Amino acid sequence: MDTPKTAQTFPATVELEPGKHAWCACGLSQQQPFCDGTHKSTDFHPVKFIITEKKQVVLCQCKQTKNPPYCDGTHSSL
């Protein structure tokens, strides 16, 4: 698998608690947009990120963003 699977063609808007999070980069996770370990059968690795305060974020689900894990609007051209 050379390219990630497009999980959805729209972003996920989620409210996250402070702490460590892992964004799915392969597109195979059943817990989109978060990693569930499915990538272990691929060359992909999750993108780990830290949130310092509770806030709403917009995470990419098309897996084509140039600013992982955040949506940059790339899905609109797919």
Gaussian input, Z-matrix of N, CA and C with variables (Angstrom, degrees):
# hf/3-21g

backbone

0 1
 N
 C     1     B1
 C     2     B2     1     A1
 N     3     B3     2     A2     1     D1
 C     4     B4     3     A3     2     D2
 C     5     B5     4     A4     3     D3
 N     6     B6     5     A5     4     D4
 C     7     B7     6     A6     5     D5
 C     8     B8     7     A7     6     D6
 N     9     B9     8     A8     7     D7
 C    10    B10     9     A9     8     D8
 C    11    B11    10    A10     9     D9
 N    12    B12    11    A11    10    D10
 C    13    B13    12    A12    11    D11
 C    14    B14    13    A13    12    D12
 N    15    B15    14    A14    13    D13
 C    16    B16    15    A15    14    D14
 C    17    B17    16    A16    15    D15
 N    18    B18    17    A17    16    D16
 C    19    B19    18    A18    17    D17
 C    20    B20    19    A19    18    D18
 N    21    B21    20    A20    19    D19
 C    22    B22    21    A21    20    D20
 C    23    B23    22    A22    21    D21
 N    24    B24    23    A23    22    D22
 C    25    B25    24    A24    23    D23
 C    26    B26    25    A25    24    D24
 N    27    B27    26    A26    25    D25
 C    28    B28    27    A27    26    D26
 C    29    B29    28    A28    27    D27
 N    30    B30    29    A29    28    D28
 C    31    B31    30    A30    29    D29
 C    32    B32    31    A31    30    D30
 N    33    B33    32    A32    31    D31
 C    34    B34    33    A33    32    D32
 C    35    B35    34    A34    33    D33
 N    36    B36    35    A35    34    D34
 C    37    B37    36    A36    35    D35
 C    38    B38    37    A37    36    D36
 N    39    B39    38    A38    37    D37
 C    40    B40    39    A39    38    D38
 C    41    B41    40    A40    39    D39
 N    42    B42    41    A41    40    D40
 C    43    B43    42    A42    41    D41
 C    44    B44    43    A43    42    D42
 N    45    B45    44    A44    43    D43
 C    46    B46    45    A45    44    D44
 C    47    B47    46    A46    45    D45
 N    48    B48    47    A47    46    D46
 C    49    B49    48    A48    47    D47
 C    50    B50    49    A49    48    D48
 N    51    B51    50    A50    49    D49
 C    52    B52    51    A51    50    D50
 C    53    B53    52    A52    51    D51
 N    54    B54    53    A53    52    D52
 C    55    B55    54    A54    53    D53
 C    56    B56    55    A55    54    D54
 N    57    B57    56    A56    55    D55
 C    58    B58    57    A57    56    D56
 C    59    B59    58    A58    57    D57
 N    60    B60    59    A59    58    D58
 C    61    B61    60    A60    59    D59
 C    62    B62    61    A61    60    D60
 N    63    B63    62    A62    61    D61
 C    64    B64    63    A63    62    D62
 C    65    B65    64    A64    63    D63
 N    66    B66    65    A65    64    D64
 C    67    B67    66    A66    65    D65
 C    68    B68    67    A67    66    D66
 N    69    B69    68    A68    67    D67
 C    70    B70    69    A69    68    D68
 C    71    B71    70    A70    69    D69
 N    72    B72    71    A71    70    D70
 C    73    B73    72    A72    71    D71
 C    74    B74    73    A73    72    D72
 N    75    B75    74    A74    73    D73
 C    76    B76    75    A75    74    D74
 C    77    B77    76    A76    75    D75
 N    78    B78    77    A77    76    D76
 C    79    B79    78    A78    77    D77
 C    80    B80    79    A79    78    D78
 N    81    B81    80    A80    79    D79
 C    82    B82    81    A81    80    D80
 C    83    B83    82    A82    81    D81
 N    84    B84    83    A83    82    D82
 C    85    B85    84    A84    83    D83
 C    86    B86    85    A85    84    D84
 N    87    B87    86    A86    85    D85
 C    88    B88    87    A87    86    D86
 C    89    B89    88    A88    87    D87
 N    90    B90    89    A89    88    D88
 C    91    B91    90    A90    89    D89
 C    92    B92    91    A91    90    D90
 N    93    B93    92    A92    91    D91
 C    94    B94    93    A93    92    D92
 C    95    B95    94    A94    93    D93
 N    96    B96    95    A95    94    D94
 C    97    B97    96    A96    95    D95
 C    98    B98    97    A97    96    D96
 N    99    B99    98    A98    97    D97
 C   100   B100    99    A99    98    D98
 C   101   B101   100   A100    99    D99
 N   102   B102   101   A101   100   D100
 C   103   B103   102   A102   101   D101
 C   104   B104   103   A103   102   D102
 N   105   B105   104   A104   103   D103
 C   106   B106   105   A105   104   D104
 C   107   B107   106   A106   105   D105
 N   108   B108   107   A107   106   D106
 C   109   B109   108   A108   107   D107
 C   110   B110   109   A109   108   D108
 N   111   B111   110   A110   109   D109
 C   112   B112   111   A111   110   D110
 C   113   B113   112   A112   111   D111
 N   114   B114   113   A113   112   D112
 C   115   B115   114   A114   113   D113
 C   116   B116   115   A115   114   D114
 N   117   B117   116   A116   115   D115
 C   118   B118   117   A117   116   D116
 C   119   B119   118   A118   117   D117
 N   120   B120   119   A119   118   D118
 C   121   B121   120   A120   119   D119
 C   122   B122   121   A121   120   D120
 N   123   B123   122   A122   121   D121
 C   124   B124   123   A123   122   D122
 C   125   B125   124   A124   123   D123
 N   126   B126   125   A125   124   D124
 C   127   B127   126   A126   125   D125
 C   128   B128   127   A127   126   D126
 N   129   B129   128   A128   127   D127
 C   130   B130   129   A129   128   D128
 C   131   B131   130   A130   129   D129
 N   132   B132   131   A131   130   D130
 C   133   B133   132   A132   131   D131
 C   134   B134   133   A133   132   D132
 N   135   B135   134   A134   133   D133
 C   136   B136   135   A135   134   D134
 C   137   B137   136   A136   135   D135
 N   138   B138   137   A137   136   D136
 C   139   B139   138   A138   137   D137
 C   140   B140   139   A139   138   D138
 N   141   B141   140   A140   139   D139
 C   142   B142   141   A141   140   D140
 C   143   B143   142   A142   141   D141
 N   144   B144   143   A143   142   D142
 C   145   B145   144   A144   143   D143
 C   146   B146   145   A145   144   D144
 N   147   B147   146   A146   145   D145
 C   148   B148   147   A147   146   D146
 C   149   B149   148   A148   147   D147
 N   150   B150   149   A149   148   D148
 C   151   B151   150   A150   149   D149
 C   152   B152   151   A151   150   D150
 N   153   B153   152   A152   151   D151
 C   154   B154   153   A153   152   D152
 C   155   B155   154   A154   153   D153
 N   156   B156   155   A155   154   D154
 C   157   B157   156   A156   155   D155
 C   158   B158   157   A157   156   D156
 N   159   B159   158   A158   157   D157
 C   160   B160   159   A159   158   D158
 C   161   B161   160   A160   159   D159
 N   162   B162   161   A161   160   D160
 C   163   B163   162   A162   161   D161
 C   164   B164   163   A163   162   D162
 N   165   B165   164   A164   163   D163
 C   166   B166   165   A165   164   D164
 C   167   B167   166   A166   165   D165
 N   168   B168   167   A167   166   D166
 C   169   B169   168   A168   167   D167
 C   170   B170   169   A169   168   D168
 N   171   B171   170   A170   169   D169
 C   172   B172   171   A171   170   D170
 C   173   B173   172   A172   171   D171
 N   174   B174   173   A173   172   D172
 C   175   B175   174   A174   173   D173
 C   176   B176   175   A175   174   D174
 N   177   B177   176   A176   175   D175
 C   178   B178   177   A177   176   D176
 C   179   B179   178   A178   177   D177
 N   180   B180   179   A179   178   D178
 C   181   B181   180   A180   179   D179
 C   182   B182   181   A181   180   D180
 N   183   B183   182   A182   181   D181
 C   184   B184   183   A183   182   D182
 C   185   B185   184   A184   183   D183
 N   186   B186   185   A185   184   D184
 C   187   B187   186   A186   185   D185
 C   188   B188   187   A187   186   D186
 N   189   B189   188   A188   187   D187
 C   190   B190   189   A189   188   D188
 C   191   B191   190   A190   189   D189
 N   192   B192   191   A191   190   D190
 C   193   B193   192   A192   191   D191
 C   194   B194   193   A193   192   D192
 N   195   B195   194   A194   193   D193
 C   196   B196   195   A195   194   D194
 C   197   B197   196   A196   195   D195
 N   198   B198   197   A197   196   D196
 C   199   B199   198   A198   197   D197
 C   200   B200   199   A199   198   D198
 N   201   B201   200   A200   199   D199
 C   202   B202   201   A201   200   D200
 C   203   B203   202   A202   201   D201
 N   204   B204   203   A203   202   D202
 C   205   B205   204   A204   203   D203
 C   206   B206   205   A205   204   D204
 N   207   B207   206   A206   205   D205
 C   208   B208   207   A207   206   D206
 C   209   B209   208   A208   207   D207
 N   210   B210   209   A209   208   D208
 C   211   B211   210   A210   209   D209
 C   212   B212   211   A211   210   D210
 N   213   B213   212   A212   211   D211
 C   214   B214   213   A213   212   D212
 C   215   B215   214   A214   213   D213
 N   216   B216   215   A215   214   D214
 C   217   B217   216   A216   215   D215
 C   218   B218   217   A217   216   D216
 N   219   B219   218   A218   217   D217
 C   220   B220   219   A219   218   D218
 C   221   B221   220   A220   219   D219
 N   222   B222   221   A221   220   D220
 C   223   B223   222   A222   221   D221
 C   224   B224   223   A223   222   D222
 N   225   B225   224   A224   223   D223
 C   226   B226   225   A225   224   D224
 C   227   B227   226   A226   225   D225
 N   228   B228   227   A227   226   D226
 C   229   B229   228   A228   227   D227
 C   230   B230   229   A229   228   D228
 N   231   B231   230   A230   229   D229
 C   232   B232   231   A231   230   D230
 C   233   B233   232   A232   231   D231

   B1=1.4616
   B2=1.5199
   B3=1.3377
   B4=1.4631
   B5=1.5233
   B6=1.3086
   B7=1.4627
   B8=1.5239
   B9=1.3231
   B10=1.4641
   B11=1.5205
   B12=1.3096
   B13=1.4618
   B14=1.5260
   B15=1.3130
   B16=1.4567
   B17=1.5234
   B18=1.3180
   B19=1.4635
   B20=1.5262
   B21=1.3334
   B22=1.4677
   B23=1.5188
   B24=1.3256
   B25=1.4680
   B26=1.5258
   B27=1.3205
   B28=1.4598
   B29=1.5255
   B30=1.3338
   B31=1.4685
   B32=1.5212
   B33=1.3154
   B34=1.4702
   B35=1.5232
   B36=1.3077
   B37=1.4559
   B38=1.5183
   B39=1.3243
   B40=1.4590
   B41=1.5272
   B42=1.3191
   B43=1.4614
   B44=1.5206
   B45=1.3193
   B46=1.4616
   B47=1.5151
   B48=1.3100
   B49=1.4533
   B50=1.5310
   B51=1.3189
   B52=1.4604
   B53=1.5258
   B54=1.3163
   B55=1.4589
   B56=1.5048
   B57=1.3314
   B58=1.4545
   B59=1.5224
   B60=1.3297
   B61=1.4575
   B62=1.5274
   B63=1.3331
   B64=1.4588
   B65=1.5237
   B66=1.3188
   B67=1.4557
   B68=1.5257
   B69=1.3101
   B70=1.4584
   B71=1.5281
   B72=1.3313
   B73=1.4590
   B74=1.5261
   B75=1.3423
   B76=1.4674
   B77=1.5291
   B78=1.3316
   B79=1.4581
   B80=1.5169
   B81=1.3253
   B82=1.4590
   B83=1.5260
   B84=1.3052
   B85=1.4580
   B86=1.5346
   B87=1.3067
   B88=1.4624
   B89=1.5295
   B90=1.3234
   B91=1.4712
   B92=1.5308
   B93=1.3200
   B94=1.4664
   B95=1.5156
   B96=1.3227
   B97=1.4582
   B98=1.5286
   B99=1.3196
   B100=1.4614
   B101=1.5269
   B102=1.3045
   B103=1.4621
   B104=1.5274
   B105=1.3414
   B106=1.4673
   B107=1.5283
   B108=1.3355
   B109=1.4572
   B110=1.5187
   B111=1.3180
   B112=1.4587
   B113=1.5266
   B114=1.3052
   B115=1.4751
   B116=1.5253
   B117=1.3120
   B118=1.4675
   B119=1.5203
   B120=1.3274
   B121=1.4646
   B122=1.5331
   B123=1.3471
   B124=1.4655
   B125=1.5311
   B126=1.3357
   B127=1.4632
   B128=1.5283
   B129=1.3222
   B130=1.4602
   B131=1.5246
   B132=1.3219
   B133=1.4619
   B134=1.5212
   B135=1.3258
   B136=1.4666
   B137=1.5248
   B138=1.3102
   B139=1.4634
   B140=1.5218
   B141=1.3114
   B142=1.4631
   B143=1.5160
   B144=1.3428
   B145=1.4625
   B146=1.5145
   B147=1.3226
   B148=1.4641
   B149=1.5230
   B150=1.3075
   B151=1.4629
   B152=1.5287
   B153=1.3327
   B154=1.4659
   B155=1.5276
   B156=1.3282
   B157=1.4659
   B158=1.5167
   B159=1.3181
   B160=1.4636
   B161=1.5180
   B162=1.3512
   B163=1.4575
   B164=1.5147
   B165=1.3163
   B166=1.4512
   B167=1.5285
   B168=1.3414
   B169=1.4638
   B170=1.5270
   B171=1.3262
   B172=1.4644
   B173=1.5255
   B174=1.3266
   B175=1.4605
   B176=1.5347
   B177=1.3129
   B178=1.4630
   B179=1.5202
   B180=1.3234
   B181=1.4640
   B182=1.5223
   B183=1.3489
   B184=1.4590
   B185=1.5275
   B186=1.3324
   B187=1.4689
   B188=1.5294
   B189=1.3474
   B190=1.4588
   B191=1.5349
   B192=1.3311
   B193=1.4540
   B194=1.5381
   B195=1.3010
   B196=1.4620
   B197=1.5266
   B198=1.3478
   B199=1.4600
   B200=1.5350
   B201=1.3487
   B202=1.4617
   B203=1.5273
   B204=1.2916
   B205=1.4568
   B206=1.5222
   B207=1.3214
   B208=1.4596
   B209=1.5296
   B210=1.3114
   B211=1.4609
   B212=1.5285
   B213=1.3453
   B214=1.4618
   B215=1.5287
   B216=1.3462
   B217=1.4538
   B218=1.5166
   B219=1.3159
   B220=1.4633
   B221=1.5216
   B222=1.3292
   B223=1.4668
   B224=1.5260
   B225=1.3252
   B226=1.4619
   B227=1.5278
   B228=1.3288
   B229=1.4554
   B230=1.5314
   B231=1.3301
   B232=1.4696
   B233=1.5099
   A1=108.04
   A2=116.45
   A3=121.83
   A4=113.25
   A5=115.98
   A6=119.92
   A7=108.64
   A8=116.11
   A9=118.47
   A10=111.85
   A11=116.00
   A12=121.96
   A13=108.12
   A14=117.21
   A15=121.47
   A16=107.84
   A17=116.43
   A18=120.89
   A19=110.58
   A20=116.32
   A21=123.17
   A22=107.62
   A23=117.60
   A24=120.57
   A25=110.81
   A26=114.93
   A27=121.81
   A28=107.36
   A29=117.74
   A30=120.40
   A31=112.16
   A32=115.17
   A33=121.80
   A34=107.86
   A35=116.75
   A36=121.30
   A37=106.95
   A38=116.08
   A39=121.18
   A40=110.45
   A41=115.56
   A42=121.19
   A43=107.04
   A44=115.65
   A45=120.91
   A46=111.92
   A47=114.43
   A48=122.07
   A49=108.45
   A50=117.95
   A51=120.06
   A52=110.25
   A53=115.11
   A54=120.04
   A55=112.66
   A56=115.15
   A57=122.53
   A58=109.58
   A59=115.02
   A60=121.82
   A61=108.28
   A62=116.74
   A63=121.55
   A64=109.50
   A65=116.04
   A66=124.12
   A67=109.66
   A68=117.71
   A69=122.78
   A70=109.50
   A71=116.77
   A72=121.89
   A73=112.38
   A74=117.35
   A75=120.34
   A76=112.83
   A77=116.89
   A78=121.25
   A79=114.26
   A80=118.09
   A81=121.62
   A82=114.59
   A83=118.08
   A84=122.27
   A85=111.94
   A86=116.11
   A87=121.64
   A88=110.50
   A89=117.14
   A90=122.89
   A91=110.77
   A92=118.16
   A93=122.80
   A94=111.59
   A95=116.77
   A96=128.72
   A97=113.54
   A98=117.11
   A99=121.03
   A100=112.09
   A101=115.35
   A102=123.18
   A103=110.81
   A104=115.88
   A105=120.66
   A106=111.42
   A107=116.80
   A108=121.46
   A109=114.80
   A110=118.05
   A111=121.62
   A112=112.27
   A113=117.49
   A114=122.32
   A115=113.19
   A116=118.20
   A117=121.35
   A118=112.45
   A119=118.07
   A120=121.30
   A121=111.43
   A122=116.59
   A123=121.82
   A124=109.72
   A125=115.61
   A126=121.45
   A127=111.49
   A128=117.45
   A129=122.11
   A130=111.34
   A131=115.07
   A132=122.57
   A133=108.23
   A134=117.85
   A135=119.37
   A136=110.91
   A137=115.78
   A138=121.80
   A139=106.65
   A140=115.05
   A141=120.16
   A142=109.30
   A143=115.89
   A144=120.59
   A145=109.41
   A146=115.15
   A147=121.70
   A148=109.54
   A149=115.74
   A150=123.01
   A151=106.20
   A152=116.84
   A153=120.36
   A154=113.58
   A155=116.34
   A156=119.89
   A157=108.40
   A158=117.23
   A159=121.30
   A160=108.98
   A161=116.43
   A162=119.52
   A163=111.24
   A164=115.28
   A165=122.72
   A166=108.19
   A167=116.14
   A168=121.21
   A169=108.60
   A170=115.22
   A171=121.60
   A172=106.97
   A173=115.51
   A174=121.37
   A175=111.25
   A176=115.25
   A177=122.83
   A178=110.57
   A179=115.57
   A180=121.00
   A181=111.94
   A182=117.48
   A183=119.24
   A184=110.99
   A185=116.33
   A186=124.45
   A187=113.42
   A188=117.31
   A189=121.71
   A190=112.45
   A191=117.99
   A192=121.88
   A193=111.61
   A194=116.36
   A195=121.86
   A196=110.49
   A197=116.85
   A198=122.61
   A199=110.40
   A200=117.27
   A201=118.87
   A202=112.37
   A203=118.00
   A204=129.83
   A205=113.61
   A206=116.54
   A207=120.56
   A208=112.83
   A209=116.35
   A210=123.12
   A211=109.28
   A212=116.49
   A213=121.15
   A214=111.58
   A215=116.83
   A216=121.52
   A217=114.49
   A218=118.26
   A219=121.97
   A220=111.72
   A221=118.04
   A222=121.64
   A223=112.85
   A224=117.11
   A225=119.94
   A226=112.49
   A227=117.71
   A228=120.81
   A229=112.86
   A230=116.59
   A231=119.74
   A232=111.84
   D1=105.76
   D2=-177.95
   D3=-88.75
   D4=-30.07
   D5=179.93
   D6=-120.20
   D7=147.62
   D8=179.92
   D9=-69.31
   D10=152.31
   D11=175.35
   D12=-77.27
   D13=135.55
   D14=174.91
   D15=-74.68
   D16=113.11
   D17=-179.04
   D18=-73.89
   D19=-45.50
   D20=178.29
   D21=-149.53
   D22=158.79
   D23=177.32
   D24=-102.79
   D25=30.57
   D26=174.42
   D27=-147.83
   D28=153.48
   D29=-178.65
   D30=-77.45
   D31=165.80
   D32=175.65
   D33=-107.48
   D34=120.83
   D35=175.09
   D36=-96.67
   D37=117.35
   D38=-175.57
   D39=-134.10
   D40=148.79
   D41=173.97
   D42=-98.19
   D43=120.19
   D44=-176.24
   D45=-109.46
   D46=142.26
   D47=173.68
   D48=-81.13
   D49=157.42
   D50=176.33
   D51=-58.83
   D52=143.46
   D53=177.79
   D54=139.89
   D55=-169.18
   D56=-178.79
   D57=-90.86
   D58=140.04
   D59=179.67
   D60=-136.22
   D61=156.68
   D62=179.04
   D63=-130.76
   D64=115.08
   D65=-179.30
   D66=-85.95
   D67=134.58
   D68=178.08
   D69=-71.18
   D70=122.70
   D71=178.45
   D72=-99.81
   D73=-18.17
   D74=-175.90
   D75=-87.84
   D76=-24.63
   D77=-178.69
   D78=86.74
   D79=2.67
   D80=-176.44
   D81=-95.86
   D82=-13.90
   D83=-176.93
   D84=-59.07
   D85=141.92
   D86=174.28
   D87=-86.37
   D88=-1.42
   D89=-178.66
   D90=-113.24
   D91=34.61
   D92=-176.78
   D93=-49.60
   D94=139.69
   D95=5.49
   D96=-90.59
   D97=14.31
   D98=-175.28
   D99=-97.77
   D100=155.35
   D101=-179.46
   D102=-73.11
   D103=138.21
   D104=173.06
   D105=-122.17
   D106=10.45
   D107=177.60
   D108=93.23
   D109=-2.98
   D110=-178.47
   D111=-61.28
   D112=-25.66
   D113=-178.71
   D114=-60.48
   D115=-14.97
   D116=-175.32
   D117=-58.73
   D118=-19.82
   D119=177.27
   D120=-93.04
   D121=9.41
   D122=-178.10
   D123=-128.95
   D124=-178.12
   D125=174.83
   D126=-92.87
   D127=3.01
   D128=-178.70
   D129=-84.38
   D130=156.11
   D131=176.38
   D132=-133.83
   D133=146.47
   D134=178.96
   D135=-66.25
   D136=155.52
   D137=174.26
   D138=-96.81
   D139=113.98
   D140=-179.91
   D141=-88.97
   D142=138.81
   D143=178.97
   D144=-147.19
   D145=158.27
   D146=-177.02
   D147=-117.93
   D148=134.44
   D149=173.99
   D150=-108.49
   D151=127.11
   D152=-175.29
   D153=-92.53
   D154=-18.42
   D155=176.88
   D156=-147.11
   D157=152.75
   D158=179.89
   D159=-57.28
   D160=126.09
   D161=179.09
   D162=-160.57
   D163=162.32
   D164=177.56
   D165=-90.44
   D166=132.73
   D167=178.51
   D168=-130.79
   D169=159.52
   D170=178.20
   D171=-114.86
   D172=110.31
   D173=-175.17
   D174=-103.33
   D175=141.68
   D176=-179.88
   D177=-68.19
   D178=139.00
   D179=172.75
   D180=-121.78
   D181=-9.38
   D182=177.12
   D183=-82.32
   D184=-15.89
   D185=176.76
   D186=69.59
   D187=17.02
   D188=-179.74
   D189=-111.56
   D190=2.53
   D191=-177.92
   D192=-57.64
   D193=148.07
   D194=173.89
   D195=-91.59
   D196=-0.20
   D197=-177.56
   D198=-132.17
   D199=57.78
   D200=-177.18
   D201=-61.47
   D202=140.03
   D203=9.29
   D204=-93.56
   D205=4.75
   D206=-171.16
   D207=-86.08
   D208=145.15
   D209=177.88
   D210=-66.91
   D211=134.94
   D212=174.74
   D213=-118.98
   D214=10.40
   D215=177.35
   D216=90.45
   D217=0.00
   D218=-178.58
   D219=-56.45
   D220=-32.89
   D221=-178.23
   D222=-55.66
   D223=-27.06
   D224=-176.82
   D225=-70.92
   D226=-13.85
   D227=179.26
   D228=-103.18
   D229=5.15
   D230=-179.16
   D231=-87.12

